[in-house]
Amino acid sequence: MDIQFDSGRDFVRKPRLADGTMRFGIFWPYHRSPVPSEMLLKRNPSVLDLDAHIRLAKAVEAAGVDFGLIADGYAPGSDAATEVEFQDPRANAILWPIPIFLNTRTLGLASTIHTSYVHPVLTARFAGYLDYLSGGRWGWNIVNGFRDAEARLFGFDKLPDHDASYDMADEYLSVVQQLWQGEPIDHQGKNFKVNGKLARPQPGSQPLLVSASSSPRGQQFAARYCDYLFTVVLGEEVWPQLRANLRKYAEEAGRAAPPEVLVMGDFLVRDRAGEAADLYDTIMSTRHVEAQKIWSNTKQPLHKGKVKEAEPLRLVGTTREVADTILSLRDRIGLSGLLLRMPLWNASEGERIGPVLDILEKEGVWKRPADRGHSW
Ligand SMILES: Cc1cc2nc3c(=O)[nH]c(=O)nc-3n(C[C@H](O)[C@H](O)[C@H](O)COP(=O)(O)O)c2cc1C
């Protein structure tokens, strides 16, 4: 695919470069209260406060963050969750990047789009515009949909079978990739029939592909097609098996290298020893018990019953302590990608990331985006 159009703005197209150094993203605030809590309801901005998002985006871009990933879902979790603005209201992962892109230059953003609910022609088309509007900084977080309420919202009696929905995602991605070529296609598949040609703009190069999944079938999907697997790793002992699976599935698909793995970490840094941990513990101890239940009520829980192991990594402490935690994980499990979730999200929390990255740069595990072509 050639770059067909230029928006005339001074944006930096982001190539994917597997250079072995770490990548840092933001698990973008898509609701007010990243964990359901009265305290966060009071302290965080409304998720619909556009200026707060733009300030955060500028702060993390300046700090050296590579990208944000915006999770998404269509239905509120529960009345109790809505009470603390947990998952409702929420940012829309397809539309929300646009104002952020127009106010940044190098920051990437990946939108979550569901293969079970959004027609592939629409996704192919959104991608063309998002790539154009961002100057090549857009990525797609591919999910297949796992919530019953969402399936009902779209008129399905129940969720599709787990593995069948990955088979459908295989077909879906193939349709989208064909449409991105800008040529007429005639696809007559099990789930989709698409005949014709999609109007331009097409993406100038294949957008970054992320798969958010945790099962072996999800790993296989990620290893076949994606640059990153965004996953939950249930305990450190699971890493070798995960990497072996990804290598095997990538080999079977004829790919030279498996996708990198992204995991989530709760990021909270304060200057004084103990201060961040105290604050984090207070946030966690004031979690809204009823709202929290939406996870245990989900039919296919991401934590597979191991709720504690599935909690995000704790990147909580002073700048030095958080950098040391990351360095130690890099040593022990080869950690290469982190999505930072900020329980308190605002520009000044984002500015705390820069000094951590400075240490990682000195230790040789991270390079400034400008020194590696702003690559994903
Ligand atoms: C880390 C992670 C993030 C996810 N984010 C989303 C999301 O934003 N929206 C969504 O509908 N599903 C999301 N999912 C759900 C997956 O797309 C998938 O439907 C679910 O995990 C079941 O597949 P699995 O058994 O392969 O994990 C996420 C899953 C994981 C592991």
The ligand as an SDF file (V2000), in Angstrom:
LIG
                    3D

 31 33  0  0  0  0  0  0  0  0999 V2000
   -6.2870   -7.6940   28.1530 C   0  0  0  0  0  0  0  0  0  0  0  0
   -7.6110   -7.8450   27.4890 C   0  0  0  0  0  0  0  0  0  0  0  0
   -8.3240   -6.7100   27.0820 C   0  0  0  0  0  0  0  0  0  0  0  0
   -9.5740   -6.8240   26.4890 C   0  0  0  0  0  0  0  0  0  0  0  0
  -10.2660   -5.6940   26.1020 N   0  0  0  0  0  0  0  0  0  0  0  0
  -11.5210   -5.8150   25.5890 C   0  0  0  0  0  0  0  0  0  0  0  0
  -12.2860   -4.6630   25.2450 C   0  0  0  0  0  0  0  0  0  0  0  0
  -11.8600   -3.5150   25.3640 O   0  0  0  0  0  0  0  0  0  0  0  0
  -13.5410   -4.8550   24.7770 N   0  0  0  0  0  0  0  0  0  0  0  0
  -14.0790   -6.1040   24.6090 C   0  0  0  0  0  0  0  0  0  0  0  0
  -15.2180   -6.2030   24.1950 O   0  0  0  0  0  0  0  0  0  0  0  0
  -13.3540   -7.2000   24.8910 N   0  0  0  0  0  0  0  0  0  0  0  0
  -12.1050   -7.0900   25.3830 C   0  0  0  0  0  0  0  0  0  0  0  0
  -11.3930   -8.2250   25.7040 N   0  0  0  0  0  0  0  0  0  0  0  0
  -12.0460   -9.5270   25.5140 C   0  0  0  0  0  0  0  0  0  0  0  0
  -11.4580  -10.3650   24.3970 C   0  0  0  0  0  0  0  0  0  0  0  0
  -11.5190   -9.7080   23.1600 O   0  0  0  0  0  0  0  0  0  0  0  0
  -12.1370  -11.7240   24.2880 C   0  0  0  0  0  0  0  0  0  0  0  0
  -13.4610  -11.5870   23.8230 O   0  0  0  0  0  0  0  0  0  0  0  0
  -12.2010  -12.4680   25.6080 C   0  0  0  0  0  0  0  0  0  0  0  0
  -11.0050  -12.3030   26.3180 O   0  0  0  0  0  0  0  0  0  0  0  0
  -12.4700  -13.9530   25.3590 C   0  0  0  0  0  0  0  0  0  0  0  0
  -11.4680  -14.5080   24.5390 O   0  0  0  0  0  0  0  0  0  0  0  0
  -10.2380  -15.3350   25.1740 P   0  0  0  0  0  0  0  0  0  0  0  0
  -10.8520  -16.5290   25.8150 O   0  0  0  0  0  0  0  0  0  0  0  0
   -9.3360  -15.6270   24.0340 O   0  0  0  0  0  0  0  0  0  0  0  0
   -9.6030  -14.4320   26.1920 O   0  0  0  0  0  0  0  0  0  0  0  0
  -10.1360   -8.1080   26.2820 C   0  0  0  0  0  0  0  0  0  0  0  0
   -9.4050   -9.2350   26.6500 C   0  0  0  0  0  0  0  0  0  0  0  0
   -8.1620   -9.1200   27.2420 C   0  0  0  0  0  0  0  0  0  0  0  0
   -7.4260  -10.3580   27.6450 C   0  0  0  0  0  0  0  0  0  0  0  0
  1  2  1  0
  2  3  1  0
  2 30  2  0
  3  4  2  0
  4  5  1  0
  4 28  1  0
  5  6  2  0
  6  7  1  0
  6 13  1  0
  7  8  2  0
  7  9  1  0
  9 10  1  0
 10 11  2  0
 10 12  1  0
 12 13  2  0
 13 14  1  0
 14 15  1  0
 14 28  1  0
 15 16  1  0
 16 17  1  0
 16 18  1  0
 18 19  1  0
 18 20  1  0
 20 21  1  0
 20 22  1  0
 22 23  1  0
 23 24  1  0
 24 25  2  0
 24 26  1  0
 24 27  1  0
 28 29  2  0
 29 30  1  0
 30 31  1  0
M  END
$$$$
